[in-house]
Amino acid sequence: MTLNEIAEKLQLIDLTPEIRDEKLADVTRGHASDLLSDVLAHAPGGGVLVTIQVHMNVLAVSVNAGLAAVIFVSGRAPEESVRQKAIQERIPLYVSNESTFDIVGKLYGLGLRGHHA
């Protein structure tokens, strides 16, 4: 399932409409964590990260882990400087007003699985 399809089905707010090609990538894996060392150690490359952390370090970790996108939950959104850095690094960012639990459940329902599934 592509990022565009995921965003549409989950009614995510696209924070980085400037990024287009990356949103056509097929995504089959995901990881949910607010502990960035856990993301580095366990997030699957090419997967999507679900987190409430909205600071710049999330992008550094996402690039290092080779993630396809970040979904911020509980209505949390990063500052403009983080959004601009995401555009530069080509990491699509999305926001949901739903909780981590609900978004992860919906991602699972769409067929995404964790690193070791």
Helices and strands as residue ranges (DSSP letters): H 3-10, E 13-14, G 21-24, E 30-32, H 36-42, E 48-51, H 56-65, E 69-72, H 80-89, E 93-95, H 100-109
